[in-house]
Amino acid sequence: MKVLLLNGPNLNMLGKREPGIYGKKTLKDIEQDIANLGKSHNIEVSCFQSNSEGELVTEIQKAGDVFDGIIFNAGAYTHTSIAIRDAISSIKIPVIEVHLSNISNREPFRHISYISPVCAGSISGLGEESYVLALFWFVRLNQKKISE
């Protein structure tokens, strides 16, 4: 199984940006942890981050032909991007939306996710563990496929 770990704007600033909200680990640390965990469960994890909406849309579109699923932290685009929502809708693989912080406990503009309705599931508020739980969803999905 192959999973894309996709991260949007400002996530490249993890470890520096508001560590009280987003934690002290860098994105590279999180990517490495998830890739290692994936490897231990026979899941190949590839990572991509961009601050550009168009690049994220392109990666989502390409992923539909290459990967079995996406773990996606769209950052602020969660609350603004119809283009990203449409890209997710255009592919047939599952996408799990993740957020480090609990977006429901934040500013009112963060309470609305444009992408949640087109994702297989959403995990937020658990810090880096949000990514771990998303990966374990794919581990379980892969186990079900193998046992069929």
C-alpha positions as CSV (number, residue, x, y, z in Angstrom):
1,M,0.0,0.0,0.0
2,K,1.2,3.5,-0.8
3,V,0.0,6.6,1.1
4,L,0.7,10.3,0.4
5,L,1.3,12.5,3.4
6,L,0.3,15.9,2.1
7,N,0.7,19.1,4.0
8,G,-0.4,22.6,3.1
9,P,0.6,26.2,3.9
10,N,2.7,27.1,6.9
11,L,3.2,23.5,8.0
12,N,6.9,23.9,6.9
13,M,7.1,26.3,9.9
14,L,6.2,23.6,12.5
15,G,8.5,23.7,15.5
16,K,8.9,27.5,15.1
17,R,5.3,28.6,14.6
18,E,3.2,28.9,17.7
19,P,4.5,25.7,19.5
20,G,1.9,26.0,22.2
21,I,-0.7,25.3,19.5
22,Y,1.2,23.2,16.9
23,G,3.9,21.5,19.0
24,K,7.6,21.6,19.0
25,K,8.3,18.9,16.3
26,T,9.2,20.0,12.9
27,L,7.3,18.8,9.8
28,K,10.4,16.8,8.8
29,D,10.3,15.0,12.2
30,I,6.6,14.2,11.7
31,E,7.2,13.0,8.2
32,Q,10.0,10.8,9.3
33,D,8.0,9.3,12.2
34,I,5.0,8.6,9.9
35,A,7.3,7.1,7.2
36,N,9.0,4.8,9.7
37,L,5.7,3.8,11.2
38,G,4.3,3.1,7.8
39,K,7.3,1.0,6.8
40,S,6.8,-1.2,9.9
41,H,3.3,-1.9,8.7
42,N,4.1,-2.5,5.0
43,I,2.9,1.0,3.9
44,E,5.1,3.1,1.8
45,V,4.7,6.8,2.8
46,S,5.7,9.6,0.4
47,C,5.7,13.2,1.7
48,F,4.9,16.5,0.0
49,Q,4.4,20.0,1.4
50,S,3.5,23.3,-0.4
51,N,2.4,26.7,0.5
52,S,0.8,26.9,-3.0
53,E,-2.9,26.0,-3.5
54,G,-2.2,25.1,-7.2
55,E,0.6,22.7,-6.3
56,L,-1.5,21.0,-3.7
57,V,-4.3,20.6,-6.3
58,T,-1.9,19.1,-8.8
59,E,-0.5,16.6,-6.2
60,I,-4.0,15.5,-5.2
61,Q,-4.9,14.9,-8.9
62,K,-1.6,13.0,-9.5
63,A,-2.0,10.9,-6.3
64,G,-5.3,9.5,-7.6
65,D,-3.3,7.4,-10.1
66,V,-0.3,6.5,-7.9
67,F,-1.4,6.1,-4.3
68,D,-3.9,4.1,-2.3
69,G,-4.8,7.1,-0.1
70,I,-3.9,10.5,1.2
71,I,-3.3,11.8,4.8
72,F,-3.9,15.6,4.3
73,N,-3.4,18.6,6.5
74,A,-4.6,21.4,4.3
75,G,-3.8,24.1,6.8
76,A,-5.6,27.3,6.3
77,Y,-6.8,26.1,2.9
78,T,-9.2,23.8,4.8
79,H,-11.4,26.8,5.4
80,T,-11.0,28.6,2.1
81,S,-10.3,26.3,-0.9
82,I,-13.1,25.1,-3.2
83,A,-10.3,24.1,-5.6
84,I,-8.8,21.7,-3.2
85,R,-12.3,20.3,-2.3
86,D,-13.0,19.8,-6.0
87,A,-9.6,18.0,-6.5
88,I,-10.4,15.6,-3.6
89,S,-13.8,15.0,-5.2
90,S,-12.2,14.2,-8.5
91,I,-10.1,11.2,-7.3
92,K,-11.3,7.8,-6.2
93,I,-8.8,7.1,-3.3
94,P,-9.7,7.9,0.3
95,V,-8.4,11.1,1.9
96,I,-8.2,11.5,5.7
97,E,-8.2,15.1,6.8
98,V,-5.9,15.8,9.8
99,H,-5.2,18.9,12.0
100,L,-2.7,19.2,14.8
101,S,-5.0,21.6,16.7
102,N,-8.7,21.2,17.5
103,I,-10.2,23.5,14.8
104,S,-13.6,23.4,16.6
105,N,-12.0,25.1,19.6
106,R,-10.3,27.8,17.6
107,E,-11.4,31.0,16.0
108,P,-14.9,30.8,14.4
109,F,-13.5,31.0,10.9
110,R,-11.6,27.7,11.5
111,H,-14.8,25.8,12.5
112,I,-15.8,25.3,8.8
113,S,-13.9,22.8,6.7
114,Y,-14.6,22.8,3.0
115,I,-12.9,19.5,2.6
116,S,-14.4,17.4,5.4
117,P,-17.6,16.5,3.4
118,V,-15.4,14.9,0.6
119,C,-12.9,13.2,2.9
120,A,-13.3,9.6,4.2
121,G,-12.7,11.0,7.8
122,S,-11.3,13.8,9.8
123,I,-9.0,13.8,12.9
124,S,-8.1,16.9,14.8
125,G,-6.8,18.2,18.1
126,L,-4.4,15.4,18.9
127,G,-1.2,17.0,17.8
128,E,1.1,14.8,15.8
129,E,-1.0,11.8,16.9
130,S,-3.6,13.0,14.4
131,Y,-1.2,11.8,11.7
132,V,-0.5,8.5,13.5
133,L,-4.2,7.7,13.8
134,A,-4.8,8.5,10.1
135,L,-2.0,6.2,9.2
136,F,-3.5,3.4,11.4
137,W,-6.8,3.8,9.5
138,F,-4.8,2.9,6.3
139,V,-3.1,0.0,8.2
140,R,-6.5,-1.4,9.0
141,L,-7.7,-0.8,5.4
142,N,-4.7,-2.6,4.1
143,Q,-5.3,-5.5,6.5
144,K,-8.9,-5.9,5.3
145,K,-7.7,-5.9,1.7
146,I,-5.2,-8.6,2.4
147,S,-7.6,-10.8,4.3
148,E,-10.3,-10.7,1.5
